[in-house]
């Protein structure tokens, strides 16, 4: 398959792949409270990461699921 003609739909059809979406693997696990030292680290680090304003720091903030 030529790269510029590559689509997930074509791959699924060609190889007979079935996908399941919206599966909740961890639905039964309650959220955990982060340790105090992690909360303090994030409280101090997030403003700096946002002030730097580059793609790497934004991806780090997004990874932590925090608002910019």
C-alpha positions as CSV (number, residue, x, y, z in Angstrom):
1,X,0.0,0.0,0.0
2,X,1.5,3.3,-1.1
3,X,1.9,5.7,1.9
4,X,-0.2,8.5,0.4
5,X,-3.1,6.1,-0.1
6,X,-2.8,4.7,3.4
7,X,-5.9,5.0,5.5
8,X,-7.0,3.1,8.6
9,X,-10.2,2.1,6.9
10,X,-8.3,0.5,4.0
11,X,-6.0,-1.4,6.4
12,X,-8.9,-2.7,8.4
13,X,-10.7,-3.8,5.2
14,X,-7.5,-5.3,3.6
15,X,-6.5,-7.3,6.7
16,X,-9.9,-8.0,8.2
17,X,-9.1,-6.1,11.3
18,X,-12.0,-5.3,13.7
19,X,-11.7,-2.5,16.3
20,X,-13.6,-1.8,19.4
21,X,-13.8,1.8,20.6
22,X,-15.0,3.5,23.7
23,X,-14.0,0.5,25.9
24,X,-13.6,1.6,29.5
25,X,-10.7,-0.6,30.8
26,X,-10.4,1.1,34.1
27,X,-14.0,2.1,34.7
28,X,-14.2,0.3,38.0
29,X,-11.1,1.9,39.5
30,X,-11.8,5.0,41.6
31,X,-9.5,8.1,41.1
32,X,-6.5,8.2,43.4
33,X,-5.4,11.3,45.4
34,X,-1.8,12.1,44.4
35,X,0.8,12.2,47.1
36,X,1.4,15.6,48.8
37,X,4.9,16.0,47.4
38,X,3.5,15.5,43.8
39,X,0.8,18.1,44.5
40,X,3.4,20.6,45.8
41,X,5.7,19.9,42.8
42,X,2.9,20.5,40.3
43,X,1.7,23.6,42.2
44,X,5.2,25.1,41.8
45,X,6.0,23.7,38.3
46,X,2.8,24.3,36.3
47,X,3.1,28.2,36.4
48,X,6.7,28.0,35.1
49,X,5.8,25.5,32.4
50,X,2.9,27.8,31.3
51,X,5.2,30.8,31.4
52,X,7.8,29.2,29.1
53,X,5.0,28.6,26.5
54,X,6.5,26.1,24.1
55,X,5.2,22.8,22.7
56,X,7.1,20.6,25.1
57,X,5.8,22.3,28.2
58,X,2.3,22.4,26.9
59,X,2.4,18.7,26.2
60,X,3.7,18.2,29.8
61,X,0.8,20.3,31.1
62,X,-1.7,18.3,28.9
63,X,-0.1,15.0,30.1
64,X,-0.9,16.1,33.7
65,X,-4.5,16.9,32.6
66,X,-4.2,20.4,34.0
67,X,-5.6,23.7,32.6
68,X,-3.1,26.1,31.0
